[in-house]
Amino acid sequence: MANKLRKKTAKVSFFAFQDMITTVTGVLMIVMLLLSLDVTQRAAAPSEVARHQLQERLDQAKAQLAADADLLQARQAELASLTNRVFVVPDASAKEAILLVLSADDGYCSRAGQTNLLTFTAGGGDQGFKRLLDQWDPADQRLVFYVRPSAVAYFEQCRALAEQHGFPLGYDAPEAARRYVLLPSPP
């Protein structure tokens, strides 16, 4: 009898319910995979942007370094050109100083703030130096000689001529291979 009661009860099938649960679970898994891929791509994108920005900054730094290196080379060349120069600062007297540098073969003279040098030869007697002395005035100018060791004999002749013309004199022995530049007088 118990069998008969069991057969009379309705059977419930869970197949449709399991099918729906499996479908929903599959859809949720696909949505989770898509979301995880989207998050991964979004995380990768900022690092690419950051890498690109860092590369740009690195390129700018390299360009700045190259420009600084060029500037440094220019300043080193300027310093090298100034290395063999001696700057003569005249005293604040009322007379203008004229710088005369004598060597064995020739000499040159310059005035304060003047960039061009007047050269004269020592070989032609005293005529080159004498013509310069005739252009200057002993009342307004004084002569400052820098005599290289090879020009001591020539200096004696030039000094005698300058003293005959009445110029106040100053002199010193310069270093070899140095170029002398007369700066303007201080106020």
Rosetta silent file (secondary structure, phi, psi, omega in degrees, C-alpha in Angstrom):
SEQUENCE: MANKLRKKTAKVSFFAFQDMITTVTGVLMIVMLLLSLDVTQRAAAPSEVARHQLQERLDQAKAQLAADADLLQARQAELASLTNRVFVVPDASAKEAILLVLSADDGYCSRAGQTNLLTFTAGGGDQGFKRLLDQWDPADQRLVFYVRPSAVAYFEQCRALAEQHGFPLGYDAPEAARRYVLLPSPP
SCORE:     score description
SCORE:     0.000 S_00000001
   1 L     0.000  -35.084  177.712    0.000    0.000    0.000 S_00000001
   2 H   -62.370  -32.360  178.288    2.743    2.319    0.640 S_00000001
   3 H   -68.189  -37.558 -178.827    3.822    1.798   -2.923 S_00000001
   4 H   -66.782  -36.501  179.589    0.498    2.827   -4.218 S_00000001
   5 H   -68.786  -36.133 -179.577    0.597    6.086   -2.273 S_00000001
   6 H   -69.940  -34.613 -178.339    3.938    6.937   -3.598 S_00000001
   7 H   -72.717  -27.560 -177.645    2.914    6.413   -7.143 S_00000001
   8 H   -78.593  -20.020  179.970   -0.061    8.672   -6.770 S_00000001
   9 L   -75.878  148.245 -178.612    1.997   11.667   -5.654 S_00000001
  10 L   -75.537  143.047  178.227    3.199   14.035   -8.321 S_00000001
  11 L   -89.705  137.361  177.003    6.816   13.955   -9.368 S_00000001
  12 L  -105.903  127.349  179.220    8.808   17.261   -9.257 S_00000001
  13 L  -102.298  128.512  178.577   11.586   17.602  -11.817 S_00000001
  14 L   -97.747   10.313 -176.623   14.566   19.790  -10.910 S_00000001
  15 H   -65.313  -44.327 -179.783   16.095   19.624  -14.393 S_00000001
  16 H   -65.904  -38.337  178.520   14.802   23.043  -15.474 S_00000001
  17 H   -65.527  -44.181  178.413   15.993   24.617  -12.205 S_00000001
  18 H   -64.731  -37.998  179.186   19.470   23.100  -12.595 S_00000001
  19 H   -63.009  -43.381  179.596   19.559   24.276  -16.188 S_00000001
  20 H   -67.322  -41.097  179.001   18.745   27.850  -15.110 S_00000001
  21 H   -63.687  -43.755  179.999   21.324   27.824  -12.284 S_00000001
  22 H   -64.112  -41.391  179.612   23.996   26.518  -14.662 S_00000001
  23 H   -64.515  -46.906  179.513   23.148   29.180  -17.260 S_00000001
  24 H   -63.322  -40.860  178.837   23.217   32.003  -14.710 S_00000001
  25 H   -63.463  -41.506  178.395   26.490   30.708  -13.278 S_00000001
  26 H   -63.725  -42.898  178.363   28.026   30.593  -16.777 S_00000001
  27 H   -63.784  -42.504  177.925   26.878   34.124  -17.562 S_00000001
  28 H   -62.132  -38.884  178.365   28.295   35.361  -14.259 S_00000001
  29 H   -65.669  -39.990  178.494   31.611   33.670  -15.016 S_00000001
  30 H   -66.040  -43.410  177.910   31.770   35.323  -18.464 S_00000001
  31 H   -60.853  -41.478  179.006   30.911   38.725  -16.948 S_00000001
  32 H   -62.770  -42.451  178.470   33.654   38.206  -14.327 S_00000001
  33 H   -63.971  -43.223  179.188   36.194   37.332  -17.038 S_00000001
  34 H   -63.981  -42.334  178.182   35.272   40.399  -19.095 S_00000001
  35 H   -63.925  -41.446 -179.939   35.502   42.648  -16.051 S_00000001
  36 H   -66.676  -36.542  175.759   38.872   41.211  -15.074 S_00000001
  37 H   -66.612  -40.434  178.961   40.177   41.776  -18.638 S_00000001
  38 H   -64.213  -43.147  178.450   38.887   45.343  -18.599 S_00000001
  39 H   -64.405  -40.290  179.618   40.533   46.047  -15.244 S_00000001
  40 H   -64.192  -41.946  179.484   43.804   44.524  -16.478 S_00000001
  41 H   -68.214  -38.531  177.463   43.769   46.710  -19.615 S_00000001
  42 H   -66.364  -35.663  178.266   42.979   49.821  -17.609 S_00000001
  43 H   -69.623  -34.504 -179.708   45.843   49.064  -15.238 S_00000001
  44 H   -74.099  -34.132 -176.849   48.238   48.580  -18.174 S_00000001
  45 H   -62.205  -47.132  178.298   47.203   51.804  -19.904 S_00000001
  46 H   -62.005  -34.533  179.099   48.374   54.208  -17.159 S_00000001
  47 H   -68.222  -33.523  175.883   51.757   52.505  -17.008 S_00000001
  48 H   -66.684  -42.562  178.311   52.134   52.990  -20.772 S_00000001
  49 H   -63.908  -44.126  178.937   51.238   56.652  -20.395 S_00000001
  50 H   -62.714  -40.823  178.881   53.650   57.001  -17.501 S_00000001
  51 H   -63.915  -41.215  178.831   56.384   55.283  -19.496 S_00000001
  52 H   -64.174  -42.558  178.162   55.744   57.617  -22.432 S_00000001
  53 H   -64.200  -41.276  177.905   55.887   60.664  -20.150 S_00000001
  54 H   -64.693  -37.484  177.959   59.123   59.456  -18.592 S_00000001
  55 H   -64.491  -40.939  177.196   60.600   58.900  -22.054 S_00000001
  56 H   -63.435  -43.897  177.947   59.679   62.460  -23.029 S_00000001
  57 H   -63.062  -38.017  177.786   61.266   63.824  -19.856 S_00000001
  58 H   -65.263  -42.260  178.215   64.377   61.755  -20.535 S_00000001
  59 H   -63.539  -40.289  177.244   64.589   63.108  -24.093 S_00000001
  60 H   -64.937  -40.657  178.688   64.215   66.672  -22.787 S_00000001
  61 H   -65.014  -38.524  177.587   66.910   66.070  -20.194 S_00000001
  62 H   -64.367  -42.876  179.074   69.239   64.695  -22.885 S_00000001
  63 H   -63.598  -42.044  178.128   68.615   67.753  -25.067 S_00000001
  64 H   -64.417  -40.287  178.626   69.285   70.069  -22.126 S_00000001
  65 H   -64.188  -40.517  177.883   72.456   68.165  -21.294 S_00000001
  66 H   -64.706  -41.440  177.962   73.657   68.476  -24.888 S_00000001
  67 H   -64.862  -41.648  177.657   72.961   72.220  -24.845 S_00000001
  68 H   -64.870  -37.020  178.072   74.791   72.577  -21.532 S_00000001
  69 H   -65.248  -40.130  177.466   77.728   70.591  -22.931 S_00000001
  70 H   -64.464  -42.493  178.300   77.924   72.940  -25.935 S_00000001
  71 H   -63.686  -41.068  178.659   77.825   75.958  -23.639 S_00000001
  72 H   -63.645  -41.301  177.807   80.515   74.445  -21.447 S_00000001
  73 H   -64.001  -39.422  178.261   82.757   73.817  -24.459 S_00000001
  74 H   -64.673  -41.291  179.205   82.286   77.416  -25.590 S_00000001
  75 H   -69.322  -34.179  176.207   83.191   78.688  -22.138 S_00000001
  76 H   -66.221  -39.311  177.483   86.221   76.399  -21.984 S_00000001
  77 H   -64.931  -39.991  177.259   87.388   77.760  -25.345 S_00000001
  78 H   -63.849  -42.293  178.286   86.880   81.305  -24.043 S_00000001
  79 H   -64.656  -40.418  178.717   88.831   80.454  -20.910 S_00000001
  80 H   -64.000  -35.689  178.474   91.616   78.898  -22.960 S_00000001
  81 H   -70.696  -26.656  178.618   91.850   82.070  -25.041 S_00000001
  82 H   -87.234  -11.497 -174.850   92.131   84.104  -21.849 S_00000001
  83 H   -62.880  -40.343 -177.386   94.694   81.799  -20.272 S_00000001
  84 L   -92.861   20.172  178.200   97.672   83.335  -22.052 S_00000001
  85 E  -108.620  144.559  172.909   96.534   86.897  -21.451 S_00000001
  86 E  -118.245  124.522 -178.692   97.678   89.237  -18.770 S_00000001
  87 E   -95.479  121.255 -177.937   95.322   92.113  -18.052 S_00000001
  88 E   -98.622  122.075  178.394   97.129   95.313  -17.142 S_00000001
  89 L  -106.201  112.819 -179.604   95.118   97.708  -14.995 S_00000001
  90 L   -72.658  159.551  177.695   96.620  101.197  -15.052 S_00000001
  91 L   -76.629  169.900 -173.529   96.600  103.372  -11.979 S_00000001
  92 L   -87.375   47.891  177.870   94.133  106.212  -11.676 S_00000001
  93 L   -83.942  171.096 -177.372   96.521  108.964  -12.748 S_00000001
  94 L   -75.363  -19.202 -176.854   95.498  111.846  -14.972 S_00000001
  95 L   -92.230  144.162  177.817   97.612  110.584  -17.870 S_00000001
  96 E   -76.381  133.101  178.785   96.469  107.922  -20.292 S_00000001
  97 E   -87.251  136.888  174.246   98.606  104.766  -20.199 S_00000001
  98 E  -117.404  122.389 -177.230   99.899  103.338  -23.455 S_00000001
  99 E   -88.384  127.678  177.720  101.007   99.717  -23.259 S_00000001
 100 E  -123.816  122.153  177.355  104.104   98.776  -25.291 S_00000001
 101 E  -112.982  122.419 -176.365  105.214   95.147  -25.547 S_00000001
 102 E  -111.682  136.788  170.757  108.644   94.647  -27.092 S_00000001
 103 L  -128.477 -177.038 -173.712  110.165   91.467  -28.487 S_00000001
 104 L   -62.221  -40.080 -173.993  113.324   90.879  -30.547 S_00000001
 105 L   -96.879  -33.284 -172.916  111.741   91.500  -33.963 S_00000001
 106 E  -151.374 -179.868  176.239  108.794   93.755  -33.335 S_00000001
 107 E  -147.994  164.555  174.640  106.616   95.468  -30.824 S_00000001
 108 E  -142.312  154.550  179.491  103.006   96.398  -30.438 S_00000001
 109 E  -133.340  154.618  176.632  101.164   99.040  -28.537 S_00000001
 110 E  -149.775  157.142  176.598   97.610   99.500  -27.380 S_00000001
 111 E  -108.593  167.384 -178.331   95.577  102.010  -25.469 S_00000001
 112 L   -61.272  130.047  177.551   93.015  101.364  -22.757 S_00000001
 113 L    75.474    3.871 -178.175   89.850   99.785  -24.116 S_00000001
 114 L   -93.550  132.092 -177.789   91.304   99.547  -27.622 S_00000001
 115 L   -92.405  -28.108  179.523   90.977   96.196  -29.375 S_00000001
 116 L   -87.366  143.565 -178.585   93.251   96.795  -32.343 S_00000001
 117 L  -105.052  138.633  173.313   96.983   96.699  -31.785 S_00000001
 118 E   -94.417  123.453  179.822   99.477   98.969  -33.521 S_00000001
 119 E  -105.341  151.801  175.374  102.566   97.029  -34.496 S_00000001
 120 E  -144.520  153.571 -176.346  105.983   98.384  -35.320 S_00000001
 121 E   -98.628  148.037  178.727  109.191   96.656  -36.327 S_00000001
 122 L   -91.693  -20.078 -174.003  112.410   96.722  -34.437 S_00000001
 123 L   -70.887  -28.941 -176.088  114.560   95.840  -37.427 S_00000001
 124 L   -87.560   39.969 -176.166  114.277   99.176  -39.255 S_00000001
 125 L    73.379 -146.636 -178.413  116.082  101.163  -36.624 S_00000001
 126 L  -101.029    7.723 -171.111  113.914  103.297  -34.371 S_00000001
 127 H   -62.234  -41.626 -179.978  111.762  104.761  -37.171 S_00000001
 128 H   -62.507  -44.402 -179.991  108.610  102.730  -36.416 S_00000001
 129 H   -72.319  -36.390 -178.958  108.670  103.605  -32.748 S_00000001
 130 H   -65.170  -39.293  177.400  109.711  107.201  -33.427 S_00000001
 131 H   -61.875  -37.933  177.002  106.679  107.744  -35.705 S_00000001
 132 H   -66.208  -42.162  179.888  104.435  106.527  -32.873 S_00000001
 133 H   -62.259  -34.974  179.688  106.100  108.854  -30.368 S_00000001
 134 H   -66.995  -24.559 -179.828  105.510  111.792  -32.695 S_00000001
 135 H   -80.906  -21.502 -174.398  101.759  111.020  -32.631 S_00000001
 136 L   -99.456  163.246 -178.490  101.510  111.042  -28.830 S_00000001
 137 L  -117.979  121.098 -179.347  101.671  113.875  -26.313 S_00000001
 138 L   -64.548  -20.252  179.719  103.853  113.515  -23.182 S_00000001
 139 L   -75.443  -26.771 -176.420  101.566  115.875  -21.283 S_00000001
 140 L  -108.123  -17.185 -173.997   98.554  113.562  -21.715 S_00000001
 141 E  -129.515  155.281  172.669  100.108  110.092  -21.985 S_00000001
 142 E  -131.686  153.505 -174.644  102.613  107.885  -20.249 S_00000001
 143 E  -106.942  135.371  176.809  104.313  104.768  -21.601 S_00000001
 144 E  -120.937  112.987 -178.171  104.326  101.353  -19.929 S_00000001
 145 E   -95.806  136.953  165.998  106.867   98.937  -21.440 S_00000001
 146 E  -118.464  114.954 -170.263  106.788   95.166  -21.153 S_00000001
 147 E  -111.149  118.780  174.728  110.124   93.946  -22.442 S_00000001
 148 L   -73.725  152.961 -177.482  110.721   90.335  -23.403 S_00000001
 149 H   -56.643  -29.224 -178.821  114.252   89.077  -22.680 S_00000001
 150 H   -75.310   -9.371 -174.840  115.058   88.952  -26.388 S_00000001
 151 H  -115.380   22.463 -176.664  114.351   92.688  -26.767 S_00000001
 152 H   -63.389  -42.965 -179.856  116.502   94.218  -24.031 S_00000001
 153 H   -64.417  -42.455  179.084  118.818   95.961  -26.516 S_00000001
 154 H   -66.295  -35.544  178.300  115.872   97.296  -28.497 S_00000001
 155 H   -62.523  -39.766 -179.769  114.214   98.464  -25.279 S_00000001
 156 H   -60.768  -39.510  178.460  117.240  100.596  -24.415 S_00000001
 157 H   -67.555  -44.408 -179.191  116.899  102.421  -27.734 S_00000001
 158 H   -65.738  -38.427  179.883  113.136  102.888  -27.301 S_00000001
 159 H   -66.297  -40.588  178.471  113.521  104.081  -23.723 S_00000001
 160 H   -63.126  -42.260  178.086  116.115  106.645  -24.742 S_00000001
 161 H   -63.631  -43.125 -179.331  113.802  107.954  -27.487 S_00000001
 162 H   -64.801  -39.936  177.793  110.829  108.126  -25.103 S_00000001
 163 H   -66.864  -35.494  176.861  112.872  110.003  -22.491 S_00000001
 164 H   -63.650  -34.710  179.020  114.061  112.464  -25.203 S_00000001
 165 H   -81.213  -10.058  175.948  110.412  113.167  -26.028 S_00000001
 166 L    88.422   21.941  179.785  109.654  113.683  -22.311 S_00000001
 167 L   -81.006  136.660  168.695  107.316  110.746  -21.702 S_00000001
 168 L   -70.485  141.139 -172.654  106.927  109.367  -18.170 S_00000001
 169 E  -122.281  154.321  168.320  107.904  105.685  -18.272 S_00000001
 170 E  -144.897  148.193 -179.686  107.174  102.426  -16.525 S_00000001
 171 E  -154.746  158.104 -179.669  108.532   99.015  -17.476 S_00000001
 172 E  -157.679  164.238  176.518  108.589   95.378  -16.470 S_00000001
 173 L   -96.345  122.517 -178.231  109.715   92.019  -17.802 S_00000001
 174 L   -85.665  165.738  173.338  106.792   89.959  -19.153 S_00000001
 175 L   -79.288  150.393 -179.653  106.332   86.223  -19.112 S_00000001
 176 L   -67.002  146.771  175.441  107.054   84.378  -22.340 S_00000001
 177 L    61.776   23.141  176.392  104.120   83.599  -24.680 S_00000001
 178 L  -103.650  146.557  176.242  101.761   85.912  -22.789 S_00000001
 179 E  -107.877  133.860 -175.386   99.555   88.474  -24.448 S_00000001
 180 E  -105.359  132.914 -178.764   99.068   91.737  -22.600 S_00000001
 181 E  -124.948  125.506  179.924   95.769   93.609  -22.603 S_00000001
 182 E   -90.117  120.723  178.140   95.445   97.115  -21.181 S_00000001
 183 L   -86.933  158.882  177.305   92.159   97.648  -19.355 S_00000001
 184 L   -61.219  151.972  179.480   90.523  101.084  -18.991 S_00000001
 185 L   -65.919  142.154  175.968   91.685  103.202  -16.086 S_00000001
 186 L   -69.273  150.665 -178.494   89.605  102.945  -12.926 S_00000001
 187 L   -69.625    0.000    0.000   87.542  106.076  -12.136 S_00000001
